Amino acid sequence: MVEGGMKCIRVLLFAFNVLFTLIGIGLIAGGAYVQINLKGYSEIIGGQFSAAAVFLIILGVFIFMIAAFGCCGAYKENYCCIMTFAGILVIIFICEMAAGIAGFIYKDKVDEQISKLMKESIKDGKALDDWNKVQQEFKCCGVNSSSDWETSVNASFPDSCCSDGGKSPTCKHYDVGCYTELKEFVKDKIVVIGGIGVGFAVIQIIGILFACCLGRAVKKEYEVV
């Protein structure tokens, strides 16, 4: 059994895995929060943004299994388990960094994609319920203006464009388009995902260091024996 400073590392690694479990809960909760908030707009902006939230939920569940594996390795002082745990953390960390870099490179294309999807959803007229929700919630009309609805199958804007919801004979439609409002809404949710990911990555580095230190101590003990 490892003694001295390495015994402290063992305790810290065990505590880290408890924290890791809490992170898993945080990832699941964060993913669910984003998924619920974007659910009503999937027909307008597509499903790729909510897919990131689903990924967080899946990752959170995966974290539970990794944490259990790490706790087992730390408790039994099993070199193979400890180093496998560290290796899994390294792989996840690399994937997170790759995803973060890709997100930074393509962040400008997100704006273009949202605008394109919004215009297409107006033309085909299949997302009217979602558009009604967006226009009523954000008090806006069309993508950039009410004239965008002239390209729809009905060639006119719905009652949700009206400030009174179409209750009066004369409609005073909202002057602003929904593109900017919806874009900022989606970006806010992406920031939540990014913030969770960055915090998780920092904690991972600590876990990798603890696991490597403990694994090295266990290996030395085996070599002495």
DANOR-V705926 format. One record per pair of residues at least 24 apart in sequence whose C-alpha atoms are under 8 Angstrom apart, sorted by the first residue. I is the first residue (numbers start at 1). J is the second residue. If there is no record, write none. Layout:
i->I j->J
i->I j->J
This chain:
i->1 j->77
i->1 j->218
i->1 j->221
i->2 j->217
i->2 j->218
i->2 j->221
i->6 j->213
i->6 j->214
i->6 j->217
i->9 j->210
i->9 j->213
i->9 j->214
i->10 j->74
i->10 j->75
i->10 j->210
i->10 j->214
i->11 j->74
i->12 j->210
i->13 j->70
i->13 j->71
i->13 j->74
i->13 j->207
i->13 j->210
i->13 j->211
i->14 j->70
i->14 j->71
i->14 j->74
i->14 j->75
i->16 j->207
i->17 j->67
i->17 j->68
i->17 j->70
i->17 j->71
i->18 j->67
i->20 j->63
i->20 j->64
i->20 j->67
i->21 j->63
i->21 j->64
i->21 j->67
i->23 j->60
i->23 j->63
i->23 j->200
i->24 j->59
i->24 j->60
i->24 j->61
i->24 j->62
i->24 j->63
i->24 j->64
i->25 j->60
i->26 j->60
i->27 j->56
i->27 j->57
i->27 j->59
i->27 j->60
i->27 j->196
i->28 j->56
i->28 j->57
i->28 j->58
i->28 j->59
i->28 j->60
i->28 j->61
i->29 j->57
i->30 j->56
i->30 j->57
i->30 j->192
i->30 j->193
i->30 j->196
i->31 j->55
i->31 j->56
i->31 j->57
i->31 j->193
i->32 j->57
i->34 j->189
i->34 j->192
i->34 j->193
i->38 j->186
i->40 j->130
i->40 j->133
i->41 j->130
i->41 j->131
i->41 j->134
i->42 j->130
i->43 j->121
i->43 j->126
i->43 j->127
i->43 j->130
i->44 j->117
i->44 j->118
i->44 j->121
i->44 j->127
i->44 j->130
i->44 j->131
i->45 j->114
i->45 j->117
i->45 j->118
i->46 j->117
i->49 j->186
i->52 j->193
i->53 j->193
i->56 j->193
i->74 j->214
i->77 j->215
i->77 j->218
i->78 j->215
i->78 j->218
i->79 j->215
i->79 j->216
i->79 j->218
i->79 j->219
i->82 j->211
i->82 j->212
i->82 j->214
i->82 j->215
i->83 j->211
i->83 j->212
i->83 j->215
i->85 j->211
i->86 j->207
i->86 j->208
i->86 j->211
i->86 j->212
i->89 j->204
i->89 j->207
i->89 j->208
i->90 j->208
i->93 j->201
i->93 j->204
i->96 j->197
i->96 j->201
i->100 j->194
i->111 j->183
i->114 j->179
i->114 j->183
i->115 j->143
i->115 j->179
i->118 j->143
i->118 j->179
i->119 j->143
i->119 j->148
i->122 j->148
i->122 j->149
i->122 j->151
i->122 j->152
i->123 j->149
i->123 j->151
i->123 j->152
i->123 j->153
i->124 j->152
i->124 j->153
i->125 j->152
i->125 j->153
i->125 j->154
i->132 j->158
i->132 j->160
i->132 j->161
i->133 j->160
i->134 j->178
i->134 j->182
i->135 j->160
i->135 j->161
i->135 j->178
i->136 j->160
i->136 j->161
i->136 j->165
i->138 j->178
i->138 j->181
i->138 j->182
i->139 j->163
i->139 j->174
i->139 j->176
i->140 j->174
i->140 j->175
i->140 j->176
i->140 j->177
i->140 j->178
i->141 j->173
i->141 j->174
i->141 j->175
i->141 j->176
i->141 j->177
i->141 j->178
i->142 j->177
i->142 j->178
i->142 j->179
i->143 j->177
i->143 j->178
i->143 j->179
i->144 j->176
i->144 j->177
i->144 j->178
i->144 j->179
i->145 j->175
i->145 j->176
i->145 j->177
i->145 j->178
i->146 j->173
i->146 j->174
i->146 j->175
i->146 j->177
